[in-house]
């Protein structure tokens, strides 16, 4: 059986307050693999960390069962996490010691999908005229809402609300989260960094994902973001069957 032909497109935009873009994305439909990585803005060389996430994932072979591919992605990210941890102890080649990045990756094969992530970059699914957030943020904000039962407004008032609780290169040992699901005709997936979704409402995201091809969806998303006040880097990858 020939693999399904997934249509996809990706885009990234440097934020207004940034001297360099610390986001990176992978758009690899021929391998059924996509990803968005957001370098940790509180550390130097966040752009290097996010590029390493994407390049390491891009180097993975497509061979093997779907379960094996999920494990290879997890092993790849854990290996990079160890590499960044080593740099924190022994900086090399002019790079700073502390480097980190979020990651959200999507694997597709036949009617199976897997979302793998660490941090607050997100994966959304548009299905049946409804928008679902598949990933759950690894952030203090989410932790405050989950464990202390604070409202979104109350949690956002915390001075460290945007702090990450998981990321590549940020905490030992790395704990990745994996969500598997079956795909359906008409599904549309969106991977994006926080600079994009923080600048748009849930309704705006859903309206954009209903407009047509992956490139048309990206045009709508970035048009909406640029009309707002977001200052952070923005990245998105849209995937359709």
C-alpha positions as CSV (number, residue, x, y, z in Angstrom):
1,X,0.0,0.0,0.0
2,X,1.3,3.4,-0.9
3,X,1.5,5.9,1.9
4,X,-1.2,8.7,1.9
5,X,-0.1,11.9,0.4
6,X,-0.4,14.5,3.1
7,X,-0.5,18.2,2.1
8,X,1.3,20.5,4.3
9,X,3.0,23.9,4.6
10,X,5.0,25.8,7.3
11,X,5.9,29.3,8.0
12,X,7.8,31.3,10.7
13,X,8.0,35.0,11.4
14,X,10.5,36.9,13.7
15,X,8.7,38.7,16.5
16,X,8.8,42.5,16.6
17,X,10.7,42.5,19.9
18,X,13.3,39.9,18.8
19,X,16.7,40.5,17.3
20,X,16.6,36.9,15.8
21,X,14.0,34.3,15.3
22,X,14.3,31.6,17.9
23,X,11.6,29.4,16.4
24,X,12.1,26.6,13.8
25,X,9.8,24.2,12.0
26,X,10.0,20.9,10.1
27,X,7.7,20.3,7.1
28,X,8.5,16.8,5.8
29,X,5.3,15.2,4.2
30,X,7.3,12.6,2.4
31,X,8.3,11.1,5.7
32,X,5.0,11.8,7.5
33,X,6.8,14.0,10.1
34,X,6.3,17.6,11.1
35,X,7.5,19.7,14.1
36,X,7.7,23.1,15.6
37,X,10.4,24.1,18.1
38,X,10.6,27.3,20.1
39,X,14.0,28.2,21.6
40,X,13.8,29.2,25.3
41,X,13.9,33.0,25.2
42,X,15.4,33.3,28.7
43,X,18.6,31.7,27.5
44,X,21.2,32.6,24.9
45,X,21.3,30.6,21.6
46,X,17.7,29.6,21.8
47,X,17.7,29.7,18.0
48,X,20.5,27.1,17.9
49,X,18.6,24.8,20.2
50,X,15.4,24.9,18.2
51,X,17.4,24.4,14.9
52,X,19.0,21.3,16.5
53,X,15.6,19.9,17.4
54,X,14.4,20.3,13.9
55,X,17.6,19.0,12.1
56,X,17.8,16.0,14.4
57,X,14.2,15.0,13.7
58,X,14.7,15.6,10.0
59,X,17.6,13.1,9.9
60,X,15.5,10.2,11.2
61,X,14.7,7.5,8.7
62,X,11.1,6.6,7.8
63,X,11.8,2.8,8.0
64,X,10.1,0.7,10.7
65,X,6.6,0.3,12.0
66,X,4.7,3.3,13.3
67,X,5.3,2.3,16.9
68,X,9.0,2.1,16.2
69,X,9.0,5.5,14.6
70,X,7.4,7.0,17.7
71,X,10.1,5.5,19.8
72,X,12.8,6.7,17.4
73,X,11.5,10.3,17.7
74,X,11.5,10.0,21.5
75,X,15.0,8.5,21.6
76,X,16.2,11.3,19.2
77,X,14.8,14.0,21.5
78,X,16.2,12.4,24.7
79,X,19.6,12.2,23.0
80,X,19.5,15.9,22.2
81,X,18.4,16.6,25.7
82,X,21.5,14.8,27.0
83,X,23.7,16.7,24.5
84,X,22.4,20.0,25.7
85,X,22.9,18.9,29.3
86,X,26.5,18.2,28.5
87,X,26.9,21.7,27.0
88,X,25.6,23.1,30.2
89,X,28.5,21.5,32.1
90,X,31.2,21.9,29.4
91,X,30.3,24.8,27.0
92,X,32.0,24.4,23.6
93,X,32.5,26.1,20.2
94,X,31.6,29.5,21.7
95,X,28.1,28.3,22.6
96,X,26.6,29.2,26.0
97,X,26.2,26.5,28.7
98,X,22.4,26.6,29.0
99,X,20.3,26.0,25.9
100,X,16.8,24.8,25.6
101,X,13.8,24.5,23.3
102,X,10.2,23.4,23.3
103,X,9.1,20.8,20.8
104,X,5.8,19.5,19.4
105,X,6.1,16.8,16.7
106,X,3.4,15.1,14.6
107,X,3.8,11.6,13.0
108,X,1.3,10.2,10.5
109,X,0.9,6.9,8.8
110,X,-2.2,5.4,7.1
111,X,-4.9,6.3,9.6
112,X,-2.7,6.7,12.7
113,X,-1.4,9.9,14.2
114,X,1.0,10.6,17.1
115,X,1.7,13.9,18.8
116,X,4.9,14.1,20.9
117,X,5.8,17.2,22.9
118,X,7.6,18.9,25.7
119,X,6.9,22.5,26.6
120,X,4.1,24.9,25.5
121,X,4.2,24.6,21.7
122,X,0.9,23.1,20.7
123,X,-0.9,20.7,18.4
124,X,-4.5,21.4,17.4
125,X,-6.9,19.2,15.4
126,X,-9.8,20.6,13.3
127,X,-12.4,17.9,12.9
128,X,-16.1,18.1,12.2
129,X,-16.2,21.9,12.3
130,X,-14.7,21.8,15.8
131,X,-11.2,22.8,17.1
132,X,-9.5,20.5,19.6
133,X,-6.3,21.2,21.5
134,X,-4.5,17.8,21.5
135,X,-1.4,18.8,23.5
136,X,-1.5,20.1,27.0
137,X,1.0,22.9,27.9
138,X,3.9,22.0,30.2
139,X,3.9,25.4,31.9
140,X,3.5,26.8,35.4
141,X,0.3,28.5,34.1
142,X,-1.3,25.1,33.3
143,X,0.1,23.6,36.5
144,X,-1.6,26.3,38.6
145,X,-4.9,25.7,36.9
146,X,-4.6,21.9,37.2
147,X,-3.3,21.5,40.7
148,X,-4.5,24.7,42.5
149,X,-7.7,24.9,40.5
150,X,-7.1,28.6,39.6
151,X,-9.0,30.2,36.8
152,X,-7.1,31.2,33.7
153,X,-7.2,34.9,34.8
154,X,-5.9,34.0,38.3
155,X,-3.1,31.8,36.9
156,X,-2.1,34.5,34.4
157,X,-1.6,36.9,37.3
158,X,1.3,34.8,38.7
159,X,4.6,36.5,37.9
160,X,6.1,33.3,36.5
161,X,3.0,32.0,34.7
162,X,4.8,31.6,31.4
163,X,7.7,29.5,32.9
164,X,8.1,26.1,31.3
165,X,7.9,22.9,33.4
166,X,9.3,20.7,30.6
167,X,11.5,21.4,27.6
168,X,14.5,19.9,25.7
169,X,17.6,20.8,27.7
170,X,15.7,22.3,30.6
171,X,15.2,19.6,33.2
172,X,16.6,16.2,34.0
173,X,15.3,13.7,33.1
174,X,13.4,14.8,30.0
175,X,9.7,13.6,30.2
176,X,8.0,13.6,26.8
177,X,4.3,13.3,26.5
178,X,2.8,11.2,23.6
179,X,-0.8,11.2,22.4
180,X,-2.0,8.7,19.8
181,X,-5.2,8.8,17.8
182,X,-6.9,7.6,14.6
183,X,-7.3,10.1,11.8
184,X,-10.5,10.7,9.8
185,X,-11.2,12.2,6.4
186,X,-11.3,16.0,6.6
187,X,-8.9,16.3,9.6
188,X,-6.6,19.3,9.7
189,X,-3.6,19.5,12.1
190,X,-1.9,22.6,13.3
191,X,1.4,22.7,15.1
192,X,2.4,26.1,16.4
193,X,4.6,28.1,18.8
194,X,3.1,30.2,21.7
195,X,3.7,33.4,19.7
196,X,1.0,32.3,17.3
197,X,-1.7,31.0,19.6
198,X,-1.3,33.7,22.2
199,X,-2.1,36.3,19.6
200,X,-5.3,34.6,18.5
201,X,-8.5,33.4,20.1
202,X,-9.8,29.8,20.0
203,X,-12.5,31.0,17.6
204,X,-9.9,32.8,15.3
205,X,-7.8,29.6,15.2
206,X,-10.8,27.5,14.2
207,X,-12.0,29.9,11.6
208,X,-8.5,30.0,10.0
209,X,-8.3,26.2,9.9
210,X,-11.5,25.9,8.0
211,X,-10.5,28.1,5.0
212,X,-8.9,25.6,2.6
213,X,-5.4,24.5,1.7
214,X,-2.5,24.5,4.2
215,X,-1.1,27.6,2.6
216,X,-4.4,29.4,2.7
217,X,-4.7,28.4,6.4
218,X,-1.3,29.9,7.0
219,X,-2.1,33.1,5.1
220,X,-5.2,33.5,7.3
221,X,-3.4,32.7,10.6
222,X,-0.5,35.1,10.0
223,X,-2.7,37.8,8.6
224,X,-4.7,37.7,11.9
225,X,-1.6,37.6,14.0
226,X,0.0,40.6,12.3
227,X,-3.2,42.6,12.9
228,X,-2.8,42.0,16.7
229,X,-0.2,43.1,19.2
230,X,1.9,40.0,19.5
231,X,5.6,40.7,19.8
232,X,6.9,37.1,20.0
233,X,8.2,34.8,17.2
234,X,5.4,33.0,15.4
235,X,5.6,29.6,13.7
236,X,3.0,27.2,12.4
237,X,2.8,24.0,10.3
238,X,-0.6,23.0,8.8
239,X,-1.2,19.4,7.7
240,X,-4.1,17.9,5.8
241,X,-4.9,14.5,4.3
